[in-house]
């Protein structure tokens, strides 16, 4: 399935902000704010977190990008989802025969 056809299944738009640093109060600062087509599926599931420890994810987000966010980055979901800025628990690229096709992010 081509990327353009796959994006037909992405009815949402999410915003990803890249973590930059922390200010003097320990609050994160972000750069590179980009919006991407997405499919947000809020359904609780157990995933393997860092170190193989099982953690609960509130949902997953299929992102129409090849940029893989990190746990320090910030994702903003559409207003109809609560919370609108859940933490990114894990993210990984999904490949096809041409390389990275899209990204899946699990959110808390």
C-alpha positions as CSV (number, residue, x, y, z in Angstrom):
1,X,0.0,0.0,0.0
2,X,1.4,3.4,-1.0
3,X,1.9,6.1,1.6
4,X,-0.8,8.3,0.0
5,X,-3.3,5.5,0.3
6,X,-2.2,4.8,3.8
7,X,-2.7,8.4,4.8
8,X,-6.4,8.1,3.8
9,X,-6.7,6.0,7.1
10,X,-5.2,8.9,9.1
11,X,-8.1,11.2,9.9
12,X,-6.4,13.1,12.7
13,X,-3.6,15.7,12.9
14,X,-1.1,15.7,15.7
15,X,1.7,18.1,16.6
16,X,5.2,16.9,17.5
17,X,7.6,19.2,19.3
18,X,11.3,18.2,19.6
19,X,12.8,18.5,23.1
20,X,15.6,21.0,23.2
21,X,16.7,21.5,26.8
22,X,15.5,22.4,30.3
23,X,15.2,25.9,31.6
24,X,16.5,27.1,35.0
25,X,13.4,25.7,36.7
26,X,13.9,22.2,35.2
27,X,11.0,22.7,32.8
28,X,11.5,21.3,29.3
29,X,11.9,23.6,26.3
30,X,11.0,22.5,22.8
31,X,11.8,23.4,19.2
32,X,10.8,22.2,15.8
33,X,7.0,22.2,16.0
34,X,5.5,20.1,13.1
35,X,2.0,18.8,12.4
36,X,1.5,15.4,10.9
37,X,-1.4,13.3,9.7
38,X,-2.2,10.6,12.2
39,X,-4.5,7.9,13.4
40,X,-5.1,8.0,17.2
41,X,-6.3,4.8,18.8
42,X,-7.0,5.2,22.5
43,X,-7.2,1.7,23.9
44,X,-5.3,0.5,26.9
45,X,-2.6,-2.1,26.3
46,X,0.5,-3.4,28.0
47,X,3.9,-2.8,26.2
48,X,7.5,-3.6,27.1
49,X,9.1,-0.4,28.3
50,X,12.8,0.3,28.7
51,X,14.7,-2.5,30.4
52,X,11.9,-5.0,29.4
53,X,9.6,-3.8,32.2
54,X,5.9,-4.1,31.2
55,X,4.0,-0.8,31.3
56,X,0.5,0.4,30.5
57,X,-0.1,2.5,27.5
58,X,-3.3,4.4,27.0
59,X,-3.1,4.3,23.3
60,X,-1.1,4.4,20.1
61,X,-0.6,6.9,17.4
62,X,0.2,6.1,13.8
63,X,2.2,9.0,12.4
64,X,2.5,10.0,8.8
65,X,6.2,10.8,9.1
66,X,9.6,9.0,9.1
67,X,10.8,11.1,12.1
68,X,10.8,8.9,15.2
69,X,10.0,10.9,18.4
70,X,11.8,10.3,21.7
71,X,10.2,10.0,25.2
72,X,11.5,13.6,25.8
73,X,9.5,15.0,22.8
74,X,6.0,16.4,23.2
75,X,3.0,15.2,21.3
76,X,-0.3,17.1,21.1
77,X,-3.4,15.1,20.1
78,X,-6.6,16.6,18.8
79,X,-8.8,18.3,21.5
80,X,-11.3,15.4,21.5
81,X,-8.6,13.1,23.2
82,X,-7.9,13.3,26.9
83,X,-5.2,14.0,27.8
84,X,-4.2,16.1,24.8
85,X,-0.5,15.9,25.7
86,X,0.2,12.4,27.0
87,X,3.8,11.3,27.5
88,X,5.4,9.3,24.7
89,X,6.3,5.9,26.2
90,X,7.8,4.4,23.1
91,X,8.0,5.0,19.3
92,X,9.4,3.0,16.5
93,X,9.5,3.1,12.7
94,X,7.5,0.7,10.5
95,X,9.4,-0.3,7.3
96,X,8.3,-1.4,3.9
97,X,10.4,-2.5,0.9
98,X,11.5,1.2,0.3
99,X,12.5,2.0,3.9
100,X,10.6,3.7,6.7
101,X,6.9,3.9,5.9
102,X,5.4,5.5,9.0
103,X,6.0,5.7,12.8
104,X,4.0,4.2,15.7
105,X,4.1,5.9,19.0
106,X,2.7,4.5,22.3
107,X,1.4,7.2,24.7
108,X,0.6,7.1,28.4
